[in-house]
Amino acid sequence: MTHLWVRAEQRPNEERVGITPEGAAALVKAGIRVTVERSSVRAIPLDGYQAAGCEIAAENAWPGAPTDAIIFGLKELPEDGTSLRHRHIMFGHAFKGQPAGRELLKRFKAGGGTLYDLEYLVGEDGRRVAAFGYWAGYAGAAVSLKCWAAQQRGRIAGPVRKVASKEALLGELGEELAGLARPRAIIIGALGRVGTGAADLCTAMGVGVTKWDMAETAGGGPFPEVLQHEIFLNCILARPGCPVFVPASAKTDPRKLTVIGDIACDPTSDFSPIKVYDRATDWDAPALRVHDAPPLDVTAIDNLPSLMPVESSEDYAAQLLPSLLALDALDNGVWGRAKVEFDRHVAGV
């Protein structure tokens, strides 16, 4: 029997989960054994999973799970160097040359385990079957506006915290923007899920948006137009051949640009299109000031959808459920393609 083990998230400010109680019930009905760990932070209560017929395990007990269990989480595992013997479903951030990702692959190689990276679960058309993109874009645009509003008052943005709903976020942001003329934003990747979420947030807050996608960036740059907007929102993943949107010289070039929202957030990749910063920001310090006069702040939080954990979890889980229902056929379809990707990268470490 296929056994899916839903682990508790161990990263700070991470309350999302990749399956809802309704989804768990569908898996149980399909003959899949589901174990759900207790969690002190998960946004969706445990009782729904119990009612769905799931087995309940202690928080963070997954290292001792049966060898044949498939461990399912979202964000990174603790970086403790231990070998990994299980099959894991999660966002590994390990296939683009990231230093931490290389160490993760070494752990899988040492333990004989397998990473089914959620970013690389794709259909036959090559498109991802599930993504948090819309909510990442929505939250990323909101944090970027918070950074801009703080600048207008001579400050740098303070900590951000989760909100109960989209409506709560809009209300909070409206208060911070009160009395300020709205900036203009340029979104690259505007036609994708991330860009759509970012554009929707900007529209809701009365921010004018220039929408760019593949057609506008096909020339490969440079892109001086980016510097003529107060806010730049990067909504495309760093890949080989990705053009540079913000060169290192942007710090001192003439510009209106004062806030960069790197929603894709992959600063340690060699392919990052934003060359003015080299590390992610976090909830306690969402803005990294990379130049003082005039100010240039970068916000690059890599778990943005967690600002709205219930809504983003429910949306993502609904997208992913059809693939989870196919776990009995791990060698085929989306899982087979993800395994090929893992095998290719783990062979190089």
Disulfide bonds with the S-S distance in Angstrom:
none
